[in-house]
């Protein structure tokens, strides 16, 4: 009986923690959220070679203490039916917030009418 209560409590805490970022208005992959009042430097130019079946995920600046550090881009395998939206720095008030890139379903268009 005691182990059942402990399991229920752990499940409740896990559920609360998984919903907390959504309720706060911030979502991020793997807990990666950065907010800073310092303007990020302009992106570096990266040489990208076309690789069939892969998508290039652009590199970006990462705040490390009081300094900016460049995180190199990388290739990620394509996902059928999805499009990759690159990450970006968004200005929110006086702050800058990193919005992680994500895969979203490819939009499909259906045209109805007579032929």
Residue frames as a rotation matrix with the C-alpha (Angstrom) as fourth column:
UNK 1
0.567 0.824 0.000 0.00
0.824 -0.567 0.000 0.00
0.000 0.000 -1.000 0.00
UNK 2
0.448 -0.468 -0.762 2.81
0.169 -0.793 0.586 2.39
-0.878 -0.391 -0.276 0.87
UNK 3
-0.629 -0.732 0.263 4.59
0.369 0.017 0.929 1.73
-0.685 0.681 0.259 -2.44
UNK 4
-0.103 0.686 0.721 1.35
0.986 -0.022 0.163 2.51
0.128 0.728 -0.674 -4.31
UNK 5
0.814 0.381 -0.438 1.09
0.481 -0.866 0.140 5.91
-0.326 -0.325 -0.888 -2.59
UNK 6
0.007 -0.908 -0.420 4.74
0.069 -0.418 0.906 6.63
-0.998 -0.035 0.060 -3.33
UNK 7
-0.631 -0.197 0.750 4.26
0.704 0.259 0.661 5.70
-0.324 0.946 -0.025 -6.99
UNK 8
0.379 0.856 0.352 1.17
0.917 -0.398 -0.018 7.92
0.124 0.329 -0.936 -7.22
UNK 9
0.695 -0.183 -0.695 3.07
0.207 -0.875 0.438 10.84
-0.688 -0.449 -0.570 -5.67
UNK 10
-0.400 -0.917 -0.001 6.00
0.195 -0.086 0.977 10.39
-0.896 0.390 0.213 -8.08
UNK 11
-0.399 0.339 0.852 3.65
0.917 0.170 0.362 10.25
-0.023 0.925 -0.379 -11.06
UNK 12
0.703 0.698 -0.134 1.88
0.704 -0.710 -0.008 13.42
-0.101 -0.088 -0.991 -9.92
UNK 13
0.342 -0.671 -0.658 5.20
0.015 -0.696 0.718 15.28
-0.940 -0.256 -0.228 -9.53
UNK 14
-0.626 -0.599 0.499 6.38
0.460 0.233 0.857 14.06
-0.630 0.766 0.130 -12.96
UNK 15
0.023 0.732 0.681 3.14
0.993 -0.096 0.069 15.19
0.116 0.674 -0.730 -14.59
UNK 16
0.810 0.276 -0.518 3.34
0.412 -0.896 0.168 18.60
-0.418 -0.349 -0.839 -12.93
UNK 17
-0.039 -0.917 -0.398 6.93
0.014 -0.398 0.917 19.09
-0.999 0.030 0.029 -14.07
UNK 18
-0.626 -0.192 0.756 6.14
0.699 0.292 0.653 18.12
-0.346 0.937 -0.048 -17.65
UNK 19
0.312 0.832 0.459 3.26
0.921 -0.384 0.068 20.63
0.233 0.401 -0.886 -17.82
UNK 20
0.334 -0.171 -0.927 5.05
0.604 -0.716 0.350 23.49
-0.723 -0.677 -0.135 -16.04
UNK 21
-0.745 -0.651 -0.146 6.88
0.331 -0.551 0.766 24.88
-0.579 0.523 0.626 -19.13
UNK 22
-0.541 0.620 0.569 3.63
0.694 -0.053 0.718 24.98
0.475 0.783 -0.401 -21.10
UNK 23
0.474 0.766 -0.434 1.80
0.876 -0.362 0.318 26.79
0.087 -0.532 -0.843 -18.34
UNK 24
0.090 -0.546 -0.833 4.63
0.515 -0.690 0.508 29.31
-0.852 -0.475 0.220 -18.04
UNK 25
0.864 0.309 -0.397 4.44
-0.150 -0.596 -0.789 30.23
-0.481 0.741 -0.468 -21.72
UNK 26
0.050 -0.902 -0.429 7.93
-0.985 -0.115 0.127 28.93
-0.164 0.417 -0.894 -22.53
UNK 27
0.908 0.114 0.404 8.61
-0.075 0.991 -0.109 25.66
-0.413 0.069 0.908 -24.24
UNK 28
0.201 -0.895 -0.398 11.98
-0.979 -0.198 -0.051 24.27
-0.033 0.400 -0.916 -25.14
UNK 29
0.737 -0.073 -0.672 13.56
-0.145 0.954 -0.263 21.05
0.660 0.291 0.693 -26.24
UNK 30
0.188 -0.676 -0.713 15.59
0.728 0.583 -0.360 19.39
0.659 -0.452 0.602 -23.48
UNK 31
0.591 0.140 -0.795 15.06
0.758 -0.435 0.486 22.36
-0.278 -0.890 -0.363 -21.13
UNK 32
-0.484 -0.855 0.187 17.11
0.864 -0.433 0.258 24.71
-0.139 0.286 0.948 -23.29
UNK 33
0.677 0.654 0.336 15.80
0.666 -0.739 0.096 28.22
0.311 0.159 -0.937 -22.59
UNK 34
-0.451 -0.833 -0.320 18.03
0.886 -0.461 -0.049 31.29
-0.106 -0.306 0.946 -22.53
UNK 35
0.732 0.603 0.316 16.94
0.616 -0.785 0.070 34.83
0.290 0.144 -0.946 -21.76
UNK 36
-0.236 -0.869 -0.434 19.40
0.912 -0.353 0.211 37.71
-0.336 -0.346 0.876 -21.82
UNK 37
0.711 0.430 -0.556 19.33
0.276 -0.898 -0.342 41.48
-0.647 0.090 -0.757 -22.13
UNK 38
-0.261 -0.879 -0.400 22.53
-0.302 -0.319 0.898 41.36
-0.917 0.355 -0.182 -24.21
UNK 39
0.641 0.475 -0.603 22.01
-0.688 0.007 -0.726 41.40
-0.341 0.880 0.332 -27.97
UNK 40
0.487 -0.477 0.731 23.38
0.360 0.873 0.330 38.23
-0.796 0.102 0.597 -29.62
UNK 41
-0.456 -0.702 -0.546 26.10
-0.331 -0.436 0.837 38.77
-0.826 0.562 -0.033 -32.26
UNK 42
0.298 0.544 -0.784 25.12
-0.939 0.021 -0.343 38.35
-0.170 0.839 0.517 -35.92
UNK 43
0.825 0.054 0.563 25.11
-0.060 0.998 -0.008 34.72
-0.562 -0.027 0.826 -37.12
UNK 44
-0.293 -0.951 -0.098 28.31
-0.433 0.041 0.901 33.31
-0.853 0.306 -0.423 -38.60
UNK 45
0.340 0.305 -0.890 28.39
-0.938 0.178 -0.297 32.19
0.067 0.936 0.346 -42.21
UNK 46
-0.074 -0.317 0.946 28.46
-0.369 0.890 0.269 28.40
-0.927 -0.329 -0.183 -42.43
UNK 47
-0.527 -0.152 -0.836 29.32
-0.847 0.174 0.502 26.49
0.070 0.973 -0.220 -45.57
UNK 48
0.042 0.663 0.748 26.56
-0.477 0.671 -0.568 23.97
-0.878 -0.333 0.345 -46.22
UNK 49
-0.844 -0.289 -0.451 26.89
-0.536 0.433 0.725 21.12
-0.014 0.854 -0.520 -48.69
UNK 50
0.165 0.972 -0.167 23.66
-0.975 0.186 0.123 19.57
0.151 0.142 0.978 -49.98
UNK 51
-0.926 -0.346 0.152 23.18
-0.370 0.912 -0.179 16.05
-0.076 -0.222 -0.972 -48.60
UNK 52
-0.277 0.873 -0.402 20.16
-0.515 0.218 0.829 14.13
0.811 0.437 0.389 -49.93
UNK 53
0.203 0.491 -0.847 17.95
0.438 0.728 0.527 12.88
0.876 -0.478 -0.067 -47.10
UNK 54
-0.270 -0.367 -0.890 19.30
0.962 -0.147 -0.231 15.41
-0.046 -0.919 0.393 -44.57
UNK 55
0.742 0.449 0.498 18.41
0.411 -0.891 0.191 18.91
0.529 0.063 -0.846 -43.34
UNK 56
-0.431 -0.897 0.098 21.00
0.528 -0.339 -0.779 21.45
0.732 -0.284 0.619 -42.19
UNK 57
0.694 0.530 -0.487 20.28
0.703 -0.349 0.620 22.79
0.158 -0.773 -0.615 -38.69
UNK 58
0.421 -0.529 0.737 21.90
0.078 -0.788 -0.610 26.23
0.904 0.314 -0.291 -38.57
UNK 59
-0.371 -0.628 -0.684 24.48
0.841 0.084 -0.534 27.07
0.393 -0.774 0.497 -35.95
UNK 60
0.562 0.576 0.594 23.71
0.228 -0.798 0.558 29.80
0.795 -0.178 -0.580 -33.42
UNK 61
-0.448 -0.694 0.564 25.14
-0.326 -0.461 -0.825 31.84
0.833 -0.553 -0.020 -30.58
UNK 62
0.411 0.469 -0.782 24.80
0.579 0.528 0.621 30.46
0.704 -0.708 -0.054 -27.05
UNK 63
0.440 -0.212 0.873 25.13
-0.604 -0.789 0.112 32.55
0.664 -0.577 -0.475 -23.91
UNK 64
0.382 -0.426 -0.820 27.83
0.619 0.777 -0.115 31.10
0.686 -0.463 0.561 -21.64
UNK 65
-0.108 -0.344 -0.933 28.15
0.929 -0.370 0.029 33.13
-0.355 -0.863 0.360 -18.45
UNK 66
0.298 0.152 -0.942 29.05
0.051 -0.988 -0.143 36.66
-0.953 -0.006 -0.302 -19.57
UNK 67
-0.607 -0.637 -0.476 30.26
-0.487 -0.175 0.855 35.57
-0.628 0.751 -0.204 -23.01
UNK 68
0.605 0.722 -0.337 28.79
-0.702 0.282 -0.654 34.41
-0.377 0.632 0.677 -26.30
UNK 69
-0.508 -0.701 0.500 29.91
-0.339 0.697 0.632 31.04
-0.792 0.152 -0.592 -27.70
UNK 70
-0.127 0.434 -0.892 29.15
-0.991 -0.011 0.136 29.78
0.049 0.901 0.431 -31.23
UNK 71
-0.101 0.183 0.978 27.45
-0.208 0.957 -0.201 26.39
-0.973 -0.224 -0.059 -31.52
UNK 72
-0.850 -0.331 -0.411 28.17
-0.455 0.065 0.888 24.88
-0.267 0.941 -0.206 -34.95
UNK 73
0.205 0.925 -0.319 25.35
-0.966 0.139 -0.217 23.70
-0.156 0.353 0.922 -37.19
UNK 74
-0.725 -0.381 0.574 24.82
-0.336 0.923 0.188 20.04
-0.601 -0.056 -0.797 -38.01
UNK 75
-0.590 0.517 -0.620 22.92
-0.581 0.261 0.771 17.71
0.561 0.815 0.146 -40.34
UNK 76
-0.524 0.525 0.671 19.80
-0.462 0.487 -0.741 15.96
-0.716 -0.698 -0.012 -39.16
UNK 77
-0.914 0.190 0.358 18.00
0.381 0.705 0.598 13.20
-0.139 0.683 -0.717 -41.05
UNK 78
-0.695 0.719 0.009 14.84
-0.584 -0.572 0.576 14.36
0.419 0.395 0.817 -42.88
UNK 79
-0.739 0.589 0.327 11.48
0.080 0.559 -0.825 13.33
-0.669 -0.584 -0.461 -41.48
UNK 80
-0.812 0.464 0.354 8.84
0.479 0.184 0.858 12.31
0.333 0.867 -0.372 -44.00
UNK 81
0.148 0.980 0.133 5.85
0.775 -0.198 0.600 14.69
0.614 0.015 -0.789 -43.96
UNK 82
0.637 0.023 -0.771 7.65
0.648 -0.559 0.518 17.31
-0.419 -0.829 -0.371 -41.82
UNK 83
0.460 -0.510 0.727 9.50
0.327 -0.664 -0.672 20.60
0.825 0.547 -0.138 -42.38
UNK 84
-0.043 -0.551 -0.833 12.23
0.998 0.004 -0.055 21.91
0.034 -0.834 0.550 -40.08
UNK 85
0.818 0.232 0.527 11.76
0.188 -0.973 0.137 25.43
0.544 -0.013 -0.839 -38.64
UNK 86
-0.152 -0.985 -0.083 15.13
0.515 -0.007 -0.857 26.85
0.844 -0.174 0.508 -37.66
UNK 87
0.216 0.110 -0.970 15.75
0.960 -0.204 0.191 28.20
-0.177 -0.973 -0.149 -34.16
UNK 88
0.018 -0.161 0.987 15.98
0.463 -0.874 -0.151 31.95
0.886 0.459 0.059 -33.66
UNK 89
-0.769 -0.208 -0.604 16.60
0.625 -0.439 -0.645 34.70
-0.130 -0.874 0.468 -31.14
UNK 90
0.132 0.872 0.471 13.36
0.723 -0.410 0.556 36.59
0.679 0.267 -0.684 -30.44
UNK 91
-0.880 -0.310 0.359 13.23
0.026 -0.787 -0.617 40.00
0.473 -0.534 0.701 -28.83
UNK 92
0.147 0.914 -0.379 10.72
0.709 0.170 0.684 40.10
0.690 -0.369 -0.623 -25.98
UNK 93
0.961 0.160 -0.224 10.61
0.268 -0.728 0.631 43.49
-0.062 -0.666 -0.743 -24.33
UNK 94
0.590 -0.807 0.003 14.17
-0.805 -0.589 0.073 44.30
-0.058 -0.045 -0.997 -23.26
UNK 95
0.016 -0.562 0.827 15.24
-0.436 0.741 0.512 40.67
-0.900 -0.369 -0.233 -23.38
UNK 96
-0.097 -0.089 -0.991 16.27
-0.940 0.335 0.062 38.21
0.326 0.938 -0.116 -26.08
UNK 97
0.189 0.273 0.943 14.98
-0.609 0.786 -0.106 34.64
-0.770 -0.555 0.315 -25.85
UNK 98
-0.790 -0.465 -0.400 16.27
-0.608 0.503 0.614 31.65
-0.084 0.728 -0.680 -27.81
UNK 99
0.399 0.901 0.172 13.43
-0.753 0.429 -0.499 29.71
-0.523 0.070 0.850 -29.46
UNK 100
-0.457 -0.633 0.626 14.66
-0.244 0.765 0.596 26.22
-0.856 0.119 -0.504 -30.29
UNK 101
-0.573 0.206 -0.793 14.16
-0.802 0.060 0.595 24.88
0.170 0.977 0.130 -33.82
UNK 102
-0.313 0.545 0.778 11.48
-0.359 0.691 -0.628 22.24
-0.879 -0.475 -0.021 -34.31
UNK 103
-0.982 0.141 0.124 9.90
0.179 0.500 0.848 19.87
0.057 0.855 -0.516 -36.78
UNK 104
-0.363 0.924 -0.123 6.36
-0.492 -0.303 -0.816 20.76
-0.791 -0.236 0.565 -37.85
UNK 105
-0.018 0.423 0.906 3.97
0.574 0.746 -0.337 18.86
-0.819 0.514 -0.256 -40.11
UNK 106
-0.952 -0.290 0.101 4.20
0.226 -0.440 0.869 19.85
-0.207 0.850 0.484 -43.77
UNK 107
-0.248 0.896 -0.368 1.13
-0.386 -0.440 -0.811 21.87
-0.889 -0.059 0.455 -44.75
UNK 108
-0.756 0.091 0.648 -0.92
0.579 0.555 0.597 20.31
-0.305 0.827 -0.472 -47.47
UNK 109
-0.582 0.556 -0.593 -3.19
-0.572 -0.798 -0.187 22.24
-0.578 0.230 0.783 -49.81
UNK 110
-0.533 0.518 0.669 -6.31
0.676 0.736 -0.031 20.77
-0.509 0.436 -0.743 -51.31
UNK 111
-0.804 0.287 -0.520 -7.87
-0.489 -0.818 0.304 22.62
-0.338 0.499 0.798 -54.24
UNK 112
-0.416 0.752 0.512 -11.47
0.570 0.654 -0.497 21.77
-0.708 0.085 -0.701 -54.90
UNK 113
-0.130 0.433 -0.892 -13.40
-0.594 -0.754 -0.280 22.73
-0.794 0.493 0.356 -57.95
UNK 114
0.802 0.479 0.356 -14.38
0.020 0.575 -0.818 21.63
-0.597 0.663 0.451 -61.40
UNK 115
-0.382 -0.923 0.049 -11.93
0.001 0.052 0.999 20.50
-0.924 0.382 -0.019 -63.97
